[in-house]
Amino acid sequence: MEVCDYARSFVTFVTRGRTNNARLQVESLCRLTDERTGVTREYLFFASCKSEDTFAEKDLFYEDNYDFCGIFSDEEYAIFRTHSTHTEGFREQGVWRESLTLPSRFEDVHRHIVRAEGSALGENIEIVQASLRNTPLIGRVEIASGDGKLRAILEFPIKTMNANDIKNLYQVDTGPVAFPDFEVEVERHIERLSPAYVAYNAPDFADFVVQQALPIVVEGRQVARVTHYSRRVSLPAKTRVIAVEAQYSRGVSNPKSEIH
């Protein structure tokens, strides 16, 4: 089966006037299908960086610094700016392409996705042994809304894998991924996606911890709000661990790539 080669996959946004071509490494994918329309859209979650004065001569990081990450599809975007305290501007979202009613947010967005061949691992012992061999591993989690109208496949590099080779137990714990909240009413599907981490150790469920505003309460009084991974969600899911050992061991130099 084909998986994303995350080390060689990027999304680049071009600012207006071509003042910057910001190349961002892809952290994870979310393929969201609306079963009512049959439309599937792929969302690319890009890696975090810090707020900066781009191309300045000195003092490159802003004093009031924040974490910068986000999601792009072929026409939608979301940007998350996480300060030390929660701000109203934490989330920016919309359509990055120019439309009849809205100006373009970016001059262009380029997606460069490299695909590699992988093999799904079945028994726990296969997963444990692949982890102990330091095989590159990809995770996939398929979830659906309760009414079956929406379905999502999340794919991501497994950065943290827990393995017990005595009892042949494993547990994936990794992220961030773009978690779709199926319960909210939205105009665009990008609005239901939030940063989250995922964990699973069985083929039939996955747990998530989702980023959200979290009040800090002291002696019964709210004194501040922070943006934190704090909302826990457990869902029925179809989970997989995929090995890409053969691809790397053969030293393939010309994997499949897609440029948009």
Protein Blocks (a to p, Z undefined) as FASTA:
>chain_A
ZZddfklgccddddehilaccddddfbdcddddfknopacddddddddddddehiabhkb
cfbacdddddddfkbccdddddfbdcfklpgcddfbdcfkbccfbfbdcddddddddddd
fbfklmmmmmmnopacddddddddfklpaccddddddfbdcddfklopaddddddddddd
fkbccfbfklmpccdddddfbfkbccddddddddddeehiafbdcdddfbacdddddddd
ddfklmmmnopabdcdddZZ
